[in-house]
Amino acid sequence: MKKENKFFKYLSLFPISFYVIVLILLPLIYIFCLSFLTSDYYGGINYSLTLSNYLNLVDLVYIKLFIKSFLIALVSTFICICIAYPFVIFVSQKKKIVKNIIMTLVMVPFLTNSLIRTYGWIVLLRKTGIVNTFLEDLNVISSPISFIYNDFGIILGMVYTLLPFMILPLFSAVDKIDKSVIEASYDLGSTSFKTFFNIIVPQTKVGLFNGSLMVFIPAIGYFFIADLLGGGKLMLIGNLIKNQFLSARNWPFGAAVSISLVLITFGLVKIYQKIGGKMDDLGGF
């Protein structure tokens, strides 16, 4: 029986193991090896080892690009947190059937391709779009406002696209909080602000951490949002990687940028985990 149980255990692990190895691990190894090669004039690969791709990233242009990409991802994550927390607290206070309906509506955007939804924002917010036309007709503005083709447009697109990834883990965490603890906090004279930071946030740190990762990491690499809502004028890391593989045909350099991004992101995650561990040792915030 034990041998049969082990057999079925390993058999059940095969699909996910196959997925991880074939579709994640092997491509990552290939990209890693590719990053130490060079590209010729015609976009071919020269099989001679070099560190030049990584050394080129020390250039101030690329450093600024990394910093800007991480800042936009950080701002997008912060805005998602600010929107998601009040929303999930409001929803968690509703009856079960109402919760299910609202959370289903949160999932509805996933039924439509994110690229199509991004084009919808262009129709709404461009200078000749619905929002500017409406505001001009009401004489609220005298000339069109540039809502898109700038940093604001990119952050707006990131928040809109990634907000559900923050709401779902936060809702799962907030919904598990014992409501009597929150009521006791109010009964003891605590304000809503203190209750939020002293009770809700410490008990939902896992959901906050997971949601932050699910927003922050994609926000760095969503090149299509920067292309569409940034008007192609603003370059982020995701755009740089895409251009190296598709336009410049410099796959080794694109691979080096990709690996560097993975390592930096992994480092930030470890730092975040270390900070989280220290907070737990101190008993919360």
C-alpha positions as CSV (number, residue, x, y, z in Angstrom):
1,M,0.0,0.0,0.0
2,K,2.8,2.4,0.9
3,K,4.5,1.8,-2.5
4,E,1.2,2.4,-4.3
5,N,0.7,5.6,-2.3
6,K,4.1,6.8,-3.2
7,F,3.5,6.0,-6.9
8,F,0.2,8.0,-7.0
9,K,1.9,10.8,-5.0
10,Y,4.7,11.1,-7.6
11,L,2.2,10.7,-10.4
12,S,0.2,13.6,-9.1
13,L,3.3,15.7,-8.9
14,F,4.3,15.0,-12.5
15,P,2.1,17.6,-14.3
16,I,3.3,20.5,-12.1
17,S,6.9,19.3,-12.2
18,F,6.8,19.0,-16.0
19,Y,5.3,22.5,-16.2
20,V,7.9,24.0,-13.9
21,I,10.9,22.3,-15.6
22,V,9.9,22.5,-19.3
23,L,8.2,25.9,-19.3
24,I,10.0,27.8,-16.6
25,L,13.3,26.3,-15.5
26,L,14.7,25.3,-18.9
27,P,13.8,28.6,-20.7
28,L,15.4,30.5,-17.7
29,I,18.6,28.4,-18.0
30,Y,18.6,29.1,-21.8
31,I,18.2,32.8,-21.2
32,F,21.0,32.7,-18.6
33,C,23.4,31.0,-20.9
34,L,22.5,33.3,-23.8
35,S,23.3,36.3,-21.7
36,F,27.0,35.4,-21.8
37,L,27.2,35.3,-25.6
38,T,27.4,38.1,-28.2
39,S,25.3,39.1,-31.2
40,D,26.7,39.7,-34.7
41,Y,25.8,42.5,-37.1
42,Y,22.9,40.5,-38.6
43,G,21.3,39.5,-35.3
44,G,23.0,36.0,-35.2
45,I,24.6,34.5,-32.1
46,N,28.3,34.3,-31.6
47,Y,29.2,31.4,-29.3
48,S,32.0,33.2,-27.5
49,L,31.7,33.8,-23.7
50,T,31.8,37.4,-22.5
51,L,30.6,39.6,-19.6
52,S,30.2,42.6,-21.9
53,N,26.3,42.4,-21.8
54,Y,26.3,42.8,-18.0
55,L,29.0,45.4,-18.0
56,N,27.0,47.5,-20.5
57,L,24.2,47.7,-17.9
58,V,26.4,49.8,-15.7
59,D,25.8,52.6,-18.1
60,L,24.0,55.5,-16.5
61,V,21.2,55.3,-19.2
62,Y,20.3,51.8,-18.2
63,I,20.6,52.5,-14.4
64,K,18.1,55.4,-14.8
65,L,15.8,53.1,-16.8
66,F,15.9,50.5,-14.0
67,I,15.2,53.1,-11.3
68,K,12.3,54.6,-13.3
69,S,10.8,51.2,-13.9
70,F,11.0,50.3,-10.2
71,L,9.6,53.6,-9.2
72,I,6.6,53.3,-11.5
73,A,6.0,49.7,-10.3
74,L,6.3,50.9,-6.6
75,V,3.9,53.8,-7.1
76,S,1.4,51.5,-8.9
77,T,1.7,49.0,-6.1
78,F,1.1,51.6,-3.4
79,I,-2.0,53.0,-5.2
80,C,-3.4,49.5,-5.6
81,I,-2.9,49.0,-1.8
82,C,-4.7,52.3,-1.1
83,I,-7.6,51.3,-3.2
84,A,-7.8,47.6,-2.3
85,Y,-7.8,48.0,1.5
86,P,-10.9,50.2,1.8
87,F,-12.6,48.1,-0.9
88,V,-12.0,44.7,0.8
89,I,-12.9,46.0,4.2
90,F,-16.2,47.3,2.8
91,V,-16.9,44.0,1.0
92,S,-16.0,41.9,4.1
93,Q,-18.8,43.5,6.1
94,K,-21.5,42.4,3.6
95,K,-23.5,39.2,3.6
96,K,-22.0,36.1,2.0
97,I,-24.1,36.3,-1.2
98,V,-23.2,40.0,-1.7
99,K,-19.5,39.2,-1.2
100,N,-19.7,36.5,-3.8
101,I,-21.4,38.8,-6.3
102,I,-19.0,41.7,-5.8
103,M,-15.9,39.5,-6.0
104,T,-17.3,37.9,-9.1
105,L,-17.6,41.4,-10.6
106,V,-13.9,42.0,-9.7
107,M,-13.0,38.9,-11.7
108,V,-15.1,40.0,-14.8
109,P,-12.3,42.0,-16.4
110,F,-10.2,38.9,-16.7
111,L,-12.7,37.6,-19.2
112,T,-11.5,40.3,-21.6
113,N,-8.0,40.6,-23.0
114,S,-6.0,43.2,-21.1
115,L,-4.8,44.7,-24.4
116,I,-8.3,45.4,-25.5
117,R,-9.1,47.0,-22.1
118,T,-6.0,49.2,-22.4
119,Y,-7.2,50.4,-25.8
120,G,-10.5,51.3,-24.1
121,W,-8.6,53.7,-21.9
122,I,-7.1,55.4,-25.0
123,V,-10.6,56.0,-26.4
124,L,-11.6,57.5,-23.1
125,L,-8.6,59.6,-22.2
126,R,-6.9,60.8,-25.4
127,K,-7.2,64.5,-26.2
128,T,-10.1,64.0,-28.6
129,G,-11.5,61.3,-26.3
130,I,-14.8,61.0,-24.4
131,V,-13.5,62.5,-21.1
132,N,-11.8,65.6,-22.6
133,T,-14.8,66.2,-24.9
134,F,-17.2,65.9,-22.0
135,L,-15.2,68.3,-19.8
136,E,-14.9,70.8,-22.6
137,D,-18.6,70.7,-23.3
138,L,-19.2,71.5,-19.7
139,N,-16.6,74.4,-19.9
140,V,-14.7,72.7,-17.0
141,I,-11.5,72.9,-19.1
142,S,-10.5,75.2,-22.0
143,S,-8.1,72.9,-23.6
144,P,-7.6,69.1,-23.6
145,I,-5.7,67.5,-20.7
146,S,-3.0,65.0,-21.4
147,F,-4.2,62.1,-19.4
148,I,-2.2,59.6,-21.4
149,Y,1.2,59.3,-23.2
150,N,3.0,60.2,-20.0
151,D,3.9,58.6,-16.6
152,F,0.3,59.2,-15.3
153,G,-1.1,57.2,-18.2
154,I,1.3,54.3,-17.6
155,I,0.6,54.2,-13.8
156,L,-3.2,54.4,-14.5
157,G,-2.9,51.5,-16.9
158,M,-0.8,49.5,-14.4
159,V,-3.2,50.1,-11.5
160,Y,-6.3,49.3,-13.6
161,T,-4.8,46.1,-15.0
162,L,-3.2,44.8,-11.8
163,L,-5.7,46.0,-9.1
164,P,-7.6,42.6,-9.0
165,F,-4.3,40.9,-8.1
166,M,-4.1,43.0,-5.0
167,I,-7.8,42.8,-4.1
168,L,-8.1,39.0,-4.2
169,P,-5.3,38.1,-1.7
170,L,-6.2,41.0,0.6
171,F,-9.9,40.1,0.6
172,S,-9.0,36.5,1.5
173,A,-6.9,37.8,4.5
174,V,-9.4,40.5,5.7
175,D,-12.4,38.2,5.5
176,K,-10.7,35.8,7.9
177,I,-10.3,38.4,10.7
178,D,-12.4,37.9,13.7
179,K,-14.9,40.7,13.6
180,S,-15.3,40.7,17.4
181,V,-11.7,41.8,17.7
182,I,-12.4,44.9,15.6
183,E,-15.6,45.6,17.6
184,A,-13.6,45.3,20.8
185,S,-11.1,47.8,19.5
186,Y,-13.9,50.3,18.8
187,D,-15.4,49.6,22.2
188,L,-12.1,50.4,23.9
189,G,-12.1,53.8,22.3
190,S,-9.8,53.1,19.3
191,T,-10.2,55.2,16.2
192,S,-10.7,53.7,12.8
193,F,-7.1,54.8,11.9
194,K,-5.6,53.0,14.9
195,T,-7.8,50.0,14.4
196,F,-6.7,49.7,10.8
197,F,-2.9,49.9,11.5
198,N,-2.9,48.0,14.9
199,I,-5.3,45.2,14.1
200,I,-6.2,44.9,10.4
201,V,-2.8,45.4,8.8
202,P,-0.8,43.1,11.2
203,Q,-3.4,40.3,10.6
204,T,-3.4,40.7,6.8
205,K,0.4,41.0,6.2
206,V,0.5,37.8,4.3
207,G,-2.2,38.9,1.9
208,L,-0.6,42.3,1.6
209,F,2.8,40.7,0.9
210,N,1.4,38.4,-1.7
211,G,-0.7,41.1,-3.4
212,S,2.3,43.4,-3.5
213,L,4.4,40.8,-5.3
214,M,1.6,40.0,-7.7
215,V,1.3,43.7,-8.6
216,F,4.9,44.9,-8.4
217,I,6.6,42.2,-10.4
218,P,4.3,42.3,-13.5
219,A,4.3,46.2,-13.3
220,I,8.0,46.1,-14.2
221,G,7.5,44.0,-17.3
222,Y,4.2,45.0,-18.7
223,F,5.7,46.6,-21.8
224,F,2.4,46.9,-23.8
225,I,1.0,49.3,-21.2
226,A,4.0,51.6,-21.6
227,D,3.8,51.3,-25.4
228,L,0.1,52.1,-25.6
229,L,-0.6,54.5,-22.7
230,G,2.9,56.0,-22.8
231,G,2.7,56.6,-26.5
232,G,5.9,54.7,-27.2
233,K,7.8,57.8,-25.9
234,L,8.6,56.4,-22.5
235,M,10.9,53.4,-22.1
236,L,10.7,51.0,-19.2
237,I,12.7,47.8,-18.6
238,G,10.0,45.6,-20.2
239,N,10.2,47.7,-23.4
240,L,13.9,47.5,-23.4
241,I,13.8,43.7,-23.2
242,K,11.1,43.5,-25.9
243,N,13.1,45.8,-28.2
244,Q,16.3,43.9,-27.8
245,F,14.6,40.6,-28.8
246,L,12.3,41.9,-31.6
247,S,13.8,45.1,-33.0
248,A,17.5,45.4,-32.2
249,R,17.9,41.6,-32.6
250,N,20.4,41.6,-29.8
251,W,19.2,38.6,-27.9
252,P,22.3,38.2,-25.6
253,F,21.9,41.8,-24.3
254,G,18.1,41.3,-23.9
255,A,18.8,38.1,-22.0
256,A,21.3,39.9,-19.7
257,V,18.7,42.6,-19.0
258,S,16.1,39.9,-18.2
259,I,18.4,38.0,-15.9
260,S,19.5,41.2,-14.1
261,L,15.8,42.1,-13.6
262,V,15.1,38.6,-12.2
263,L,18.0,38.9,-9.8
264,I,17.1,42.4,-8.6
265,T,13.5,41.4,-8.2
266,F,14.5,38.3,-6.2
267,G,16.7,40.5,-4.1
268,L,13.9,42.9,-3.3
269,V,11.6,40.0,-2.4
270,K,14.2,38.6,0.0
271,I,14.6,42.1,1.6
272,Y,10.9,42.4,1.9
273,Q,10.7,39.0,3.6
274,K,13.5,39.9,6.0
275,I,11.6,43.1,6.9
276,G,8.5,41.1,7.4
277,G,10.3,38.6,9.6
278,K,11.6,41.4,11.8
279,M,8.1,42.9,12.1
280,D,6.8,39.6,13.2
281,D,9.5,39.4,15.9
282,L,8.5,42.8,17.1
283,G,4.9,41.8,17.3
284,G,3.5,43.8,14.4
285,F,3.9,47.3,13.3
